[in-house]
Amino acid sequence: MLHRRVNFPFLMIVGLIMHCSSIQVFGQTKAPPSFSQRAQDSIYAYYKLSNLDSLPLNKRITNVSLFLKGALLYQQDSLIYKGLLQKTWLLGMARQYDSAIKYTNILYDLAEKNRDTFYIERALIKLGIYFEYNNQLDQAFQCYNELFKISRITKDTIRSGRSLLSMANIQAILGDYSGSKTTAIDGVKYLEQTTDLRSLSGLYHIISVANREQKNFNEAVKYNVQALNLGKDSISIRAIGIENILIFKNTKALILANQGNYKEAISILKELVSDSMVQQDQREYARVLANLGYVQWMENKENQSSEAILLKARTIRKEAKDIPGFITSNIYLTRYYLEKDKTKALQYAEEAYQNAKKHRSLISILEALGFIFELKENVNEEAKEYDKVHHEIMANNQRNREIYAVTKYENEKLIHKNMTLQDEKNKIARQTLVISILLLLSLGGVVYYYYRQYLYKKRFLQLLDANTGLDIPPVEIPKERVGVAAISTEALEHLLAQLQQFEARQGYLAPHVNAKDLAKSFGSNSSYLSIVVNTYKQKSINQYINDLRIDFAIEKLQCDPIFRKYTIKAISKDIGFNSPEVFAKKFYKKTGIYPSYFIKRLEGEV
């Protein structure tokens, strides 16, 4: 059951009012007063006042409270529903989310008492929204999950898809991108044959966002294109909402930036910044502006305008009281100043951390703490907070997955109405088995993860202990020249000397080095060179060159902190590889770990 109970439940409120308004006559309680037209007009006057936009919110809330009092006095459920819907809406507008949740729970209790599915759904939708606004994400997830259950029973496919969209969004906020994708893909199944383009595009969008966060950029592009393609004409764009189309374009720019296509990303963001609709929405304008400044900085770390743009976006977000956006701006500025001004970087990281704590934004807390660990010396308290929040996120994500797993299983039972009692017992057993398997798989995943980390750590330490220096020992020609008999002693000595000079001057760092060109530069041929390298290095020429590059990278990463700050792409290019993928693959083949892990270990990040 949802965590939705309040201190004074609905029936107690009704009982209290009825007790106060009742009159004892000859030992009997007087019935509620008749609901005359005059009485109806009297209490409706308060409702009309609560709808006046010209009145301050607190006055409107007072008026709807008086309307509710009258509705309760006359025991008119239809008016009580009306009053509670209005009051919770006004409390939400006033950002009094605790009170909004309290009165929405009263609405839920009344609807449940009357077995009124329509108002139960309305109450669950409101509870989910207010819990989200109040950063009580686990409770919000439960509400949407309950709503999904009801919509499946009533065969409301659109409501089912919308509920799954809300659940997927919460999972993404909590950093459970795999769970978010799974839930959103389930949602697509309900909506892809409907006319609800807004929710369907939202599901494609959240799948795209989750893939981007997991660095599956090709998949991210694919689903982003699907979301944008739904808006194929003016009618569909209106159905989706132009504001959502603009958000999808913003996401497209970020994906392009992640892929290194900065020019196109910046072009999209500049177009969005100039859009009149974006400019009318302070929060959206600040978000696009911040992304523009950040992507320009990603393209060119010396960009002169990035700092001013990032600071302007932060100011707008602060004035608009956009706490999540303000946190993001502080994170962007932390990254911007990380190498330029560590004092400023720490200032923005701590500001992001403090705001994330107030807002209960768990993922942002971890992100801000990651920078604080890098910039601050004494972080004992922060480390405790990091561990606490990390475990809370893990617990929330695991619980949400289990809740949804159970719901999915229960929904399957709806198509088996004529099952016998034994069949029902078998279903419960299968449900337990599914949950057990999920738990075992989760446990197996955790064990595998830590085992892999153990192996990586062991290989890392072995790598540090190994002699990875690039001092080139002199090569002696063995007395028995097995395998090189076809080469004269003079030619062999010449080739070995050339190889030693090649290693000493670090010629292997040049891109596009190949056997033919190398042999030509040595004044020999590729056949002789291949024989010599195979015999004396026990490697092919390509492997020999790649290993020299990897050894160079390992030594430089250990002794050069600045080199460790480079991207994998930049490092691979710097040491002669044509692509970061080839570099990572060759590094792993030689060392058993990936270069990104090696760098993080050197930096103390893992």
N, C-alpha and C positions, 0 to 999 in steps of 0.2 A: 504493500500500500504506500501511497505517496506520503512524504513528510509534509502534510498540509494542514494539520490540526492547529487551531488557535486557542487562546485561553478562554474565550467566551464563544462557544459554538453557536450555530444559528438557532437551534431549538431553545437554548438558554436565553438568548436575546428575545425571541418571540415570547417565551414564558414570562420573562421579567416585565415586558411591556403589557402583556395581557393581565398579569397579576396587578400591576399598578392601575390599569384602566378598568378593572372589573369592580362591580358594586354588589355586596351581599344583600339580597332581599329575601327575608324569611328563610335564611339558611341556604339559599341557592345562588350560584354565580350567574350574573347577568350575561347574556349572549353579546357578542361583539356588535357595536353599533351598525345600523344598516348603512350600506354604501350608497347614499343618495347622490343625485346629480350635483347637488350643491357641494357635498363633501368631495366628490370627484374633482370638480372645478377648483376647489380650494387647494387641494394638495398638488394638482397639476400646475398651478401657478408657480409653485416652487421649482418644478421640473423645467418649465419654460425659462425661468431665471437662470437655472444651471446651464442652459444651452447658449446663453448670451456671451458671445466672444468679447463684448465690450467690458464685461465685469472682470475684476481680478480673479485669478484661479481660486484663492481661498474663499471668496464670496460664493463662487459657483459651487464649491465643495460643500459649504454650509447649506446652500439651498437644496442640493440633492440629498443631503442628510435629513433635512426637514421633510422632503418628499418621501424618503424611505421610512421615516418615523410614522407618517400617516398611512403608508401602504401596509406597514406591520400592524398598526392599530386596527385597520379594517380587514386584516388577514387576506389581502388580495395578492395571491402568488404572482399573477401576471405583472402587477405593478412592482412587487418586490424584485422580480427578475430585472425589470426595466431600470429600477433605481440602482441595483447593485452593478449592472453593466455600466451605467452612467458614472457611478461613483468611482469604480475601479479605473475607468478610462481617465477621469479627471485626476485621480491620484497618480496615475502613470505619467500624465502630462506634467504634473508637478514634481515628478521624480521622487515621489514618496513611495518607493517600491515596497518597503516592509508593510505599509498600510494597504497598498494595492493588493499584495499577496494575502493579507489577512481577510479582506472583504471578498476577494475572489474565492477563497476557501469557503466562506459563508455561502456564496453563490453555488459552489460545487456541492456542499452539503444539502442545500434545498433541492437542487436538481437530482441528486442521488436519492433523496427521500421520496421524491415524486417519480423516480425512474424516468426522468426526462432526458433522453439521449441528446437532444439538440442542445440543451443548456449545459449538460455535462461536457460536451465537446467544446462549447464556447468557453467554459471555465478552464478546461485543460489548456486551450490555446493561450488564454490570458496568463495562466500560471506559468506556462513555459516561457512566454515573453518576459514577464516581470522577474522570474528567477534568472533569466539570461541577463537582463539589465542590472540585476543585483549581484551578478557574478557568482550565483549559486548554480553552477553549470551541471552538477550531478543531479540536482533536483529538477532542473529544466529538462534534462535528458529523460528522466523518468516520466515526466508529464507528457512529452512528445511520444514516448514509447507507449504509454497508456492510450493516448489518442490514436496511435497507429493500430493498436489492438481493436479498439472500437470501430475504426473505419474499415478494418478487414471483416469484422462481423457484419457490418451494414453494407459491405461490398462497395464502399465509396473509394474508388481507385484514385481519384484526384486527391482526396484528403490523405490517403495512404502515402502517396508520393510526396506530398507536402510535408507530412510528418517526418518521413525519412530524410528529406532535405534539411529540416531543422536539426535532426539528430546528427547528420553528417557534418553540418557546420560546427556543432559543439565539439565533435571529435577532432575536427581540424584545429579549433581553437586550443584544445588540450594537447595538440601535437601528435595525436594518434592518426597519422595520415593513411596508414594501411586500413585501419578500421573505417575511417571516413570514406575512402574509396569504395570499400565493400558495401557500406550502407547506401552511398549515393548511387552506385550501379544498380542495387536493388530498387532504388527509387525510380530510376530510368525505366525499368521494366513496367512499372505502373503507369507512367506518364507518356511514354513514347507514342502511344496510339490515341492520346487525348488532345484537346485543344489548349491545354494549360501550358502555353509556351513560356510564360514567365518562370514557372517552377522547373520545367524541363531544362531551360537554359541555365537556371541556377544550379541544377545537378551537374550538368556538363562543366560548368565553371568550377564547382568545388572539386570535381575529379581532376580538372586541369591544375588547380592550385596545389592539390595534394601531390600530384606527380612532379610539379615544379619543386616543391619542398624536398622531395625525395631525389631530386636531380635527374628524374626521368624526363628530360626536356622534350624529346620527340613525342612522347605520349602527352605531355602537357600541351604542346602545340596542337596536336590532333584534337583534343577535347575543347581547347579554346576556339579552334576553327569551327567545331560543331556548334558551340554556343553562339558564335557570331553569325553563322550561316542560317540559324533559325530566323534571324531578322532580315528576311529576304525582300520585304516590301514594307510600305508605310503602315499597313494594317498589322503585320506581325511585329514590327518595331514598336508600335503603340501597345500591343499586347505584352511584349517583354518589358517595355519601359525604357525610354531613351537613356535614363540615368544608369540602368543596368548595362546597356550596350557600351556606354562610356567606361564603366568599370571593367568590362571584358577587354576593351582596347588597352586599358591601363595594364591589365595582367599580361596581355600579349607583349607589350613593350618590355615588361620585366623579364619575360621568358627569353625574348630576343637578346636582352642584355646578358642574361645568364649564358647564352650560347656564343657571346662575344660579338654579336651583330649590333654594335652600339649605335651606328649611324641611323639605322631604321628605327631602333628603340627611341632614340632622342627625337627623331622626326615625329613619331606618334605622340610622344609626350608633349612636344611643343604645340602640336595641333590641338591636343586636349586642353592645355593651359589657355589657349586662345578661344576655346569654345565658350559661348555665352552661358550655356546651361551649367557648365562646370564653375564658371566664375560666380554664378549666383549662389552656389552652395559652398559656404566657407570651408567646411570639412573636406569636401571632395576636391576643391581647388587646392587646399593645403597639401592633400595627399599626393595629387599629381605633381605639384610644384616640388615637393620633397623628393619624389622619385626622379624627377628631371635633374635636380641638383646632384642626386646620388649617382645616377647613371652617367652623367657628364664627368663626374669625378672618377668613376670606374674606368671610363675610356681614357682619361688623361688626369693623372694624379696632381698635375700642376695647373689644372684649369682654374682660372682666376675668378670665375663667376660662381663656382659651386658653393663656396662658403656663404656668400651673401644669400643665395637661393635657399640653402638649407636653414639658415638663421631666420629668414623671412617666413618660411613655412612653419617653423617652430613657434614663432611669435603669433601667427594666425591661429594655430591650434591651441595655444595657451589662452588667447582671448576668447576663443569659441568654447573653451572648457572641454575640448576633445581629448580626454585623458588617454585613450589608446593611441590616438595619433600623436599626442605630445610625447608619449613613451617612444614611439617609433622614431620621431625626429631626434630625440636625445640619443638613441642608439646610432642613427646615421651620423650624427655629429661626433660621437665617440669614435666611430670608425674613421671619420675624416681626420680627426686630430691625433689619432693613435701614434702616428710616426712624426707628426709635426709639432705637437705640443701635448705632452703626457699629462700635464697639470689640467689642462682644459678637458682632455679626454676623460680623465678620472672624474672631473666635475659633472660632465654630462652623463657618464655611466652611473654615478651615484644618484643623480636626479631621476634617471630612468628607473633605477632600482626602487627608490622611495615611492615614486608614483605607481609603479607596478604593484608594490606591496599594498598601498592604499586601495588600489583598484582590484586587488586579488587576481591579477593577470599572471598566472603561474608560469607560463612559457616565457613571458617577458622578464619575470624575476630571474629565471635561470640564464637568459641571454645577457642581462645586465651584469649579473654576478660573474659570468665568464670573463667579461672585460675587467671587472674590479679585481679579480684574481691576478690578472696580467699586469695591472697598473699599481696595485697597492701592496704594501709589504705585509702588514699584520691583518690577516683575513680570517681569524679563528671564528668570529661570530658569523661572518658571511658564509664560511664553509658549512657551519651547522645549519644555517638557513637553506643553503643549496641542497644539502642532503635531505632535509625535511620536505622541501617543496618537490624535489625529484621523486621521493617516495609517494607523496600525495598524488602527483600526476599519474604515476604508474598504477596506483591503486584505483584512481578514478577511471582510467582507460580500461583496466582489466574488468572493473565492475560494469562499465557501460557495455563492453563487448559481451559479457555474460548475460546481461539483461536482454540485449537484443537477440543473442543466440537463442535464449529461452523463448522469446516472443516469436521468432521465426518458426521455431519448432511448433509452438502452440497453434500458430496460424495454419499449419499444415493439417491440423486435426479438424478444421472447419469443413473440409470436403468429405469427411467420413462420419456422417451423421448416424448411420445405422449400424455402427460397430457394436459388438457385444462387450460385456464387462471385461472379459479376458483381453479383448483387443485394446481396450482402454489402458489396462495394466501394462500391456506390452509397449504401448506408446510412452507411458511414463518411464518405463525401463530404458527405452531408446533415448528418451530425452536426457535421462541421467547419464547414459553412455556418451551422448554427444557432448554434454558439458564436461564429463570426465576426460574425454579425448581432447577437447579444447584446452582443458587445464594441463593435461599431460604434454600436449603440443607446445603450450606456452612455457611450461617448465623445461621441456626439451630445448626450446629455443633459447631460454635463459642460460641453461647449462652449456649449450653449444657456443653461445656468445662468449661466456666467460672462459670456456676452454680455448676458443680461438684467441681471445685476448691474452691468455696465458702463453700460448704458443708464440704469438706475435712478440710479447714482451721478452720471452726467452731468446727468440731469434734476434731481437734488437740488441740485447745484452751481449749475445755472441758476436754480433756485428761490431759492437764497440770494442770488444776484447780482441777481435781479430786485427791483424796488421793490414790496415787499408791504406797505408802510405803509398805514395806514388814514386818513391825512390827507385830508380831503374838499375837493377844489378847487372853487371857485365855478363855477357853470354859467352861461354866457352864452347869451342867446337869439340865434340866428343871424338875420341880416337876412331871408334867404329861409326862411320857415317851411314848407318842403316836408313834407307828411305831417301837419302839425298845424294846417292852415288852418281846420279846423272848430272849433278852440278859440280863444277870445278871448285877447288878449295878457295881460290881467289874470289870467284863469284859468290860463294857462300859467305865468306868473311864480309864481303861488301854488303850483302843483303842484311846480315845480322847487325852490322854497324848502322846501316840505314834505319832499321827497325828501332834500334836503341835511341838514335837521334829523334826519330818520329815520336817515340814515347816521351823523351825528355822535353821536346818543344811543344808537346801537347797537340800534335797535329790531328789527333783523333777528334778534337772538339769542332773541327770544321764540318759543316753540313755536307751531305751528299758524298762522303768519302766512300770510294769503292775500290775493289781489287785492281781493276784495270788502270785507273788513274794513279793509284798508289804505286803500282809496279813501274809505271811510266816515269813517275817522279823519282824513283830509285834507280832509273837507268836499267831496268830489267824487264821481265815479262810476268804476267799474272800467274802462269803455270809454276814458274820457279818460286815466286813469292808464296803461293798457296802451299807448296811442298814444305817450304821453310817454316811457315807459321804452324802448319799441321804437326810438323816434327818437333819443333822447339817450344811451341806454346800449347800444343795438344788441343787446338781449337781451329774452327774455320776462321777465315779472315773477318767475316761479319761478326761472329761471336767475339773474336779478339778485340775488334774496335768497340763493340757495344760494352764489353766488360771493362775496358779502359775508361769509357765514359762514366759507367756506373761507379767505379772506384773513385774517379775524380769527384763525382757528385756527392758520394758518401763523405769523403774527407772535407770537402768545402762546406757541406751542410753542418758538419760537426764544429768547424772552426770559424765559420762566418755567420753571425746572427742575422746580418742584413740579407744574405742569400736565402736564409730560411723564410723570410717574409715574402719571397717571390711566389707567384702562383706556379702550380705544377706545369702549366703551359709555358710560362716564362723560363722555368728551370730547364725543361726539356729542350727548348729552343737554344738556350745558352750553352748546352753541352753537346749540341749537334744532332739531336733527334728531330725528325720531321713532324712528329705529333706527340702530344702528352700521353695518348693511349699506348703508343709503342714504347715510350719511356717507362710508363708504369708497368707494362707487361714484362719488359726486360729486367727492370729493377726487381720485380717479384720473383722472376725466374732465377735470378742470381742470389737473392737474399732471403726469399721466403716471406717477405713483408712488402707492403706497398709504400711508395715514397711519402704519401700523405700521412700515413701512420708513423713513419720514421721521423718526420718533421715534428709531428705533434708530441711524440715522446721526447725529442730533444728540447722542445719548448715547455715540457712538463704539463701538457694539456690532457694527457691520458695516463 
